[in-house]
């Protein structure tokens, strides 16, 4: 990016800052580009290691409850897999968001007289990212949903390692789980939700600009196809969410006698909700692309009418014709016009190709394969996945 472009388009950095960033910086665990891996190790250790030690000391590691600590697959996946993934994901997703924002300028999609507005949109997104009110809301949501998760598990009637006797309240390991470990995880997860809200607001404001989109662009999205490519890294977040849900289902199926079919609808609902959160911002451009396609039909339809009338007059009616738009005036030029009109016809209402969508969704499906294998042969699962990719 040259100096002129850089001045017109300040970088959009949504993963360095925002809820919790101040504390992480004081702990030398931010910014994401340099400390994401360290933050993943430290926070995973803080969330999981005390639980392990306290569970062993209190005799809740392998007995003492319907689901002891070492049997709770969900707890281990949540803190040792999903939490690090959510933190390390800041590196590729942050980089891709910066590239997508810069591409609006690099590709000439933003008019010269609106580049100042574009810079203001980026500045507004950064201010929203760093909102103190948002930080408090995300923190409150982390604790509220922690309470909801615990009551939901206890209602199922299974005693858990963090509360082996519902009448006696939480154990020491339970207090750490409820007030430290779970809120840390929920906070990091909901922070991504807030970032997606900032991202969606940024894209909505950009969509309101007079973008230089062309219905004949070969990407089939008027020049916005790069947004679909930019969404592929969000598959890492889908993987984390799916891993959490799948491991929780596996825990209850393997150690509490639950049936897999009882969880199929809730799993599908959560997966679809996560997909809407991470891919939904692309829907903002549906009205823009629909209007672009309609404009393309009108403009190229009118051009095709004039062209074919002149073509017919010259070659079939033997009359004089204004050849200014006929070009070579032969059959090939007529075929080229047909190809151009076909490009307009293929403009997609959503700026993402099927292959990019599959690449984003596929990581989220992987954690569910072991669950599906309990009721369906792995070979059939792989064949279905290959058919989807093909």
C-alpha positions as CSV (number, residue, x, y, z in Angstrom):
1,X,0.0,0.0,0.0
2,X,1.5,3.3,-1.0
3,X,1.6,6.5,1.2
4,X,-1.4,8.0,-0.4
5,X,-3.5,4.9,0.2
6,X,-2.3,4.5,3.7
7,X,-3.2,8.1,4.5
8,X,-6.7,7.7,3.1
9,X,-7.2,4.3,4.8
10,X,-5.9,4.1,8.3
11,X,-5.7,0.4,9.4
12,X,-8.7,-1.2,10.9
13,X,-7.5,-3.2,13.9
14,X,-10.4,-4.8,15.7
15,X,-8.4,-7.4,17.6
16,X,-5.9,-5.1,19.4
17,X,-8.1,-3.3,21.8
18,X,-11.6,-3.5,23.1
19,X,-13.0,-5.3,26.1
20,X,-10.3,-6.7,28.4
21,X,-7.5,-5.3,26.4
22,X,-6.3,-2.9,29.2
23,X,-6.0,-5.8,31.7
24,X,-4.2,-8.0,29.2
25,X,-1.7,-5.3,28.4
26,X,-0.9,-4.8,32.1
27,X,-0.3,-8.5,32.3
28,X,1.8,-8.3,29.1
29,X,-0.6,-10.5,27.2
30,X,-1.5,-8.0,24.5
31,X,-1.4,-6.9,21.7
32,X,-2.6,-9.9,19.8
33,X,0.1,-9.9,17.1
34,X,2.9,-10.5,19.6
35,X,1.3,-12.0,22.7
36,X,-1.7,-14.1,21.6
37,X,0.1,-17.4,22.1
38,X,1.4,-16.3,25.5
39,X,-2.1,-15.2,26.5
40,X,-3.5,-18.5,25.4
41,X,-1.1,-20.5,27.6
42,X,-1.5,-18.2,30.6
43,X,-5.3,-18.0,30.6
44,X,-5.7,-21.7,29.9
45,X,-3.4,-22.4,32.8
46,X,-5.3,-20.0,35.2
47,X,-8.6,-21.5,34.1
48,X,-7.8,-25.2,34.2
49,X,-4.8,-25.9,36.4
50,X,-6.3,-24.8,39.7
51,X,-9.4,-26.8,38.9
52,X,-7.3,-29.9,38.4
53,X,-5.3,-29.4,41.7
54,X,-8.4,-28.7,43.8
55,X,-10.4,-31.5,42.3
56,X,-7.6,-34.0,43.2
57,X,-7.2,-32.6,46.7
58,X,-11.0,-32.7,47.4
59,X,-11.3,-36.2,45.9
60,X,-13.5,-35.2,43.0
61,X,-11.1,-36.1,40.2
62,X,-12.4,-39.6,39.5
63,X,-15.2,-40.1,41.9
64,X,-17.6,-38.2,44.3
65,X,-20.1,-37.1,41.6
66,X,-22.0,-38.4,38.6
67,X,-19.4,-36.7,36.5
68,X,-16.0,-36.3,38.3
69,X,-13.6,-33.7,37.0
70,X,-11.4,-36.0,34.9
71,X,-14.6,-37.4,33.2
72,X,-15.9,-33.9,32.3
73,X,-14.7,-33.8,28.7
74,X,-16.4,-30.4,28.3
75,X,-14.4,-28.7,31.0
76,X,-11.1,-29.9,29.5
77,X,-12.0,-29.0,25.9
78,X,-13.4,-25.6,27.0
79,X,-10.2,-24.5,28.8
80,X,-7.5,-26.4,27.1
81,X,-8.7,-26.3,23.4
82,X,-11.4,-23.7,22.8
83,X,-10.0,-21.0,25.0
84,X,-6.5,-21.0,23.4
85,X,-8.1,-21.3,20.0
86,X,-10.3,-18.2,20.6
87,X,-7.2,-16.2,21.6
88,X,-4.8,-17.4,18.9
89,X,-7.5,-16.8,16.3
90,X,-7.0,-13.1,16.8
91,X,-3.8,-13.3,14.7
92,X,-5.3,-14.6,11.3
93,X,-8.7,-12.9,11.8
94,X,-7.2,-9.6,12.8
95,X,-4.9,-9.6,9.8
96,X,-7.7,-10.5,7.4
97,X,-10.0,-7.8,8.7
98,X,-7.2,-5.2,8.1
99,X,-6.7,-6.5,4.5
100,X,-10.4,-6.4,3.8
101,X,-10.8,-2.8,5.0
102,X,-7.8,-1.7,3.0
103,X,-9.0,-3.5,-0.1
104,X,-12.0,-1.1,-0.4
105,X,-9.4,1.6,-1.1
106,X,-6.8,-0.4,-3.0
107,X,-9.5,-1.7,-5.5
108,X,-10.9,1.7,-6.1
109,X,-14.3,0.8,-4.7
110,X,-14.4,4.0,-2.6
111,X,-14.7,7.2,-4.6
112,X,-12.0,9.8,-4.2
113,X,-14.4,12.3,-2.7
114,X,-15.6,9.8,-0.1
115,X,-12.3,8.5,1.2
116,X,-12.5,11.0,4.0
117,X,-15.8,9.5,5.0
118,X,-14.3,6.0,4.8
119,X,-11.5,7.1,7.2
120,X,-14.1,8.4,9.6
121,X,-16.0,5.1,9.4
122,X,-12.8,3.3,10.4
123,X,-12.2,5.8,13.3
124,X,-15.8,5.2,14.5
125,X,-15.2,1.4,14.5
126,X,-12.1,1.8,16.6
127,X,-14.0,4.0,19.1
128,X,-16.7,1.5,19.3
129,X,-14.2,-1.3,19.8
130,X,-12.7,0.5,22.8
131,X,-16.0,1.4,24.5
132,X,-15.8,1.1,28.3
133,X,-19.6,0.5,28.5
134,X,-19.2,-2.4,26.1
135,X,-16.5,-3.9,28.4
136,X,-18.8,-3.8,31.4
137,X,-21.7,-5.3,29.4
138,X,-19.5,-8.1,28.1
139,X,-18.2,-8.8,31.7
140,X,-21.8,-8.8,33.1
141,X,-22.9,-11.1,30.3
142,X,-20.1,-13.5,31.2
143,X,-21.3,-13.9,34.8
144,X,-25.0,-14.0,34.0
145,X,-24.6,-16.8,31.4
146,X,-22.3,-18.6,33.8
147,X,-25.1,-18.7,36.3
148,X,-27.5,-19.9,33.6
149,X,-25.1,-22.7,32.5
150,X,-24.7,-24.0,36.0
151,X,-28.4,-24.0,36.8
152,X,-29.1,-25.7,33.4
153,X,-26.7,-28.5,34.2
154,X,-28.0,-29.1,37.7
155,X,-31.6,-29.2,36.5
156,X,-30.6,-32.3,34.4
157,X,-30.3,-34.2,37.7
158,X,-26.6,-35.1,37.3
159,X,-24.2,-34.2,40.1
160,X,-21.1,-32.5,38.9
161,X,-17.6,-32.3,40.4
162,X,-18.0,-28.6,41.2
163,X,-21.2,-29.3,43.2
164,X,-21.4,-32.9,44.2
165,X,-24.2,-32.2,46.7
166,X,-26.7,-29.6,45.5
167,X,-27.8,-29.1,49.1
168,X,-24.3,-28.3,50.3
169,X,-23.5,-25.6,47.7
170,X,-20.3,-25.2,45.8
171,X,-17.0,-26.8,46.8
172,X,-13.7,-24.9,46.8
173,X,-13.1,-26.1,43.2
174,X,-16.6,-25.1,42.4
175,X,-15.9,-21.5,43.6
176,X,-12.9,-21.2,41.3
177,X,-14.9,-22.7,38.4
178,X,-17.8,-20.4,38.9
179,X,-16.0,-17.1,39.7
180,X,-12.8,-17.4,37.7
181,X,-12.6,-20.1,35.1
182,X,-16.0,-20.0,33.4
183,X,-16.2,-16.1,33.5
184,X,-12.7,-16.0,31.8
185,X,-13.9,-18.3,29.0
186,X,-17.3,-16.6,28.6
187,X,-15.7,-13.2,28.5
188,X,-13.2,-14.2,25.7
189,X,-16.1,-15.8,23.8
190,X,-18.4,-12.8,24.1
191,X,-15.7,-10.5,23.2
192,X,-15.6,-12.1,19.8
193,X,-19.4,-11.5,19.6
194,X,-18.9,-7.8,20.3
195,X,-16.1,-7.6,17.7
196,X,-18.5,-9.1,15.2
197,X,-21.0,-6.4,16.1
198,X,-18.4,-3.7,15.5
199,X,-17.5,-5.4,12.2
200,X,-21.1,-5.6,11.1
201,X,-21.6,-1.9,11.9
202,X,-18.4,-1.0,9.9
203,X,-19.7,-3.0,6.9
204,X,-23.1,-1.4,7.2
205,X,-21.7,2.1,7.1
206,X,-19.4,1.2,4.2
207,X,-22.4,-0.2,2.3
208,X,-24.1,3.3,2.6
209,X,-21.2,4.9,0.6
210,X,-21.5,5.3,-3.2
211,X,-19.3,2.3,-3.9
212,X,-17.8,1.9,-7.4
213,X,-19.3,-1.6,-8.0
214,X,-19.7,-3.0,-11.5
215,X,-22.2,-5.8,-12.4
216,X,-19.8,-7.3,-14.9
217,X,-17.0,-7.9,-12.3
218,X,-15.7,-11.5,-12.7
219,X,-16.0,-12.3,-9.0
220,X,-19.8,-12.4,-9.4
221,X,-20.3,-10.0,-6.6
222,X,-19.7,-6.6,-8.3
223,X,-16.2,-6.5,-6.9
224,X,-17.1,-7.5,-3.3
225,X,-16.1,-11.1,-3.6
226,X,-13.1,-10.4,-1.4
227,X,-15.5,-10.2,1.6
228,X,-16.3,-13.9,1.2
229,X,-12.6,-14.7,1.1
230,X,-12.1,-12.6,4.2
231,X,-14.7,-14.6,6.1
232,X,-12.9,-18.0,5.8
233,X,-10.8,-17.5,9.0
234,X,-14.0,-17.2,11.0
235,X,-14.2,-20.9,10.6
236,X,-11.6,-21.1,13.5
237,X,-14.3,-19.5,15.8
238,X,-16.9,-22.0,14.5
239,X,-14.5,-24.8,15.4
240,X,-14.2,-23.5,19.0
241,X,-17.9,-23.1,19.5
242,X,-18.6,-26.5,18.0
243,X,-15.9,-28.1,20.1
244,X,-17.5,-26.7,23.3
245,X,-21.0,-28.0,22.4
246,X,-19.8,-31.3,21.1
247,X,-17.7,-32.1,24.2
248,X,-20.5,-31.2,26.5
249,X,-22.9,-33.5,24.7
250,X,-20.2,-36.3,24.7
251,X,-19.8,-35.9,28.5
252,X,-23.5,-36.5,29.2
253,X,-23.8,-39.2,26.6
254,X,-20.8,-41.2,27.8
255,X,-21.0,-40.7,31.6
256,X,-24.6,-39.7,32.4
257,X,-26.6,-42.0,30.2
258,X,-28.1,-39.3,27.9
259,X,-29.1,-40.0,24.3
260,X,-27.4,-38.4,21.4
261,X,-30.8,-37.7,19.7
262,X,-31.9,-35.5,22.6
263,X,-29.1,-33.0,21.7
264,X,-29.4,-32.9,17.9
265,X,-31.8,-30.0,17.7
266,X,-30.0,-27.9,20.3
267,X,-26.6,-28.5,18.6
268,X,-28.0,-27.5,15.2
269,X,-29.6,-24.4,16.7
270,X,-26.4,-23.3,18.4
271,X,-24.3,-24.0,15.2
272,X,-26.7,-22.0,13.1
273,X,-26.7,-19.1,15.6
274,X,-22.8,-19.1,15.6
275,X,-22.9,-19.2,11.8
276,X,-25.2,-16.2,11.7
277,X,-23.0,-14.3,14.1
278,X,-19.8,-14.9,12.1
279,X,-21.1,-14.9,8.6
280,X,-24.2,-12.7,9.0
281,X,-22.4,-9.4,8.4
282,X,-22.1,-10.3,4.8
283,X,-25.9,-10.1,4.5
284,X,-25.6,-6.4,4.9
285,X,-24.6,-6.1,1.2
286,X,-27.7,-8.1,-0.1
287,X,-29.7,-4.9,-0.9
288,X,-26.6,-3.4,-2.5
289,X,-25.9,-6.4,-4.7
290,X,-29.6,-6.8,-5.6
291,X,-29.8,-3.2,-6.7
292,X,-26.6,-3.6,-8.6
293,X,-27.9,-6.6,-10.5
294,X,-31.1,-4.8,-11.3
295,X,-29.1,-1.8,-12.6
296,X,-27.0,-4.1,-14.7
297,X,-30.1,-5.7,-16.3
298,X,-31.4,-2.3,-17.1
299,X,-28.2,-0.8,-18.5
300,X,-26.8,-3.8,-20.3
301,X,-30.3,-4.7,-21.4
302,X,-30.7,-1.3,-23.0
303,X,-27.2,-1.6,-24.6
304,X,-28.1,-5.1,-25.9
305,X,-31.3,-3.8,-27.4
306,X,-29.5,-1.0,-29.3
307,X,-26.7,-3.3,-30.3
308,X,-28.8,-6.1,-31.7
309,X,-31.1,-3.7,-33.5
310,X,-28.1,-2.1,-35.3
311,X,-26.6,-5.6,-35.9
312,X,-29.9,-6.7,-37.4
313,X,-30.2,-3.6,-39.5
314,X,-26.7,-4.0,-40.9
315,X,-26.5,-7.7,-41.6
316,X,-30.1,-8.7,-42.2
317,X,-31.9,-5.5,-43.5
318,X,-29.0,-4.2,-45.6
319,X,-29.6,-0.8,-44.2
320,X,-27.3,1.9,-43.0
321,X,-26.3,1.6,-39.3
322,X,-24.4,3.6,-36.8
323,X,-21.4,1.3,-36.2
324,X,-20.0,3.3,-33.3
325,X,-21.1,0.7,-30.8
326,X,-20.9,-2.3,-33.1
327,X,-17.1,-2.7,-32.8
328,X,-16.1,-5.2,-35.4
329,X,-19.7,-5.8,-36.2
330,X,-19.3,-9.5,-36.7
331,X,-20.9,-12.5,-35.0
332,X,-18.1,-12.7,-32.4
333,X,-18.9,-9.3,-31.1
334,X,-22.5,-10.3,-30.6
335,X,-21.3,-13.4,-28.7
336,X,-19.1,-11.2,-26.5
337,X,-22.2,-9.1,-25.7
338,X,-24.0,-12.2,-24.7
339,X,-21.2,-13.2,-22.4
340,X,-21.2,-9.8,-20.8
341,X,-25.0,-10.1,-20.2
342,X,-24.5,-13.5,-18.7
343,X,-22.0,-12.1,-16.1
344,X,-24.7,-9.7,-15.0
345,X,-27.1,-12.6,-14.7
346,X,-24.7,-14.4,-12.4
347,X,-24.3,-11.6,-9.8
348,X,-24.8,-13.2,-6.4
349,X,-27.0,-11.6,-3.7
350,X,-24.4,-12.5,-1.1
351,X,-20.7,-11.7,-1.6
352,X,-19.4,-15.2,-0.9
353,X,-18.8,-18.2,-3.2
354,X,-20.0,-21.7,-2.2
355,X,-16.4,-22.9,-1.9
356,X,-15.5,-20.1,0.5
357,X,-18.6,-20.8,2.6
358,X,-17.8,-24.5,2.8
359,X,-14.2,-23.6,3.8
360,X,-15.5,-21.5,6.6
361,X,-18.1,-24.0,7.8
362,X,-16.0,-27.2,7.6
363,X,-13.8,-26.5,10.7
364,X,-17.0,-26.2,12.7
365,X,-18.2,-29.6,11.6
366,X,-15.0,-31.4,12.6
367,X,-15.7,-31.6,16.4
368,X,-19.1,-33.1,15.7
369,X,-17.7,-36.1,13.7
370,X,-16.8,-38.2,16.8
371,X,-20.4,-37.7,18.0
372,X,-21.9,-38.6,14.6
373,X,-19.7,-41.7,14.5
374,X,-21.6,-43.2,17.4
375,X,-24.7,-43.5,15.2
376,X,-23.3,-43.4,11.7
377,X,-20.2,-45.1,10.1
378,X,-17.2,-42.8,9.7
379,X,-16.9,-43.8,6.1
380,X,-20.5,-42.5,5.4
381,X,-19.7,-39.2,7.2
382,X,-16.5,-38.7,5.1
383,X,-18.4,-39.5,1.9
384,X,-21.0,-36.9,2.7
385,X,-18.3,-34.3,3.5
386,X,-16.6,-35.0,0.2
387,X,-19.8,-34.6,-1.7
388,X,-20.4,-31.3,0.1
389,X,-16.9,-30.1,-0.9
390,X,-17.2,-31.3,-4.5
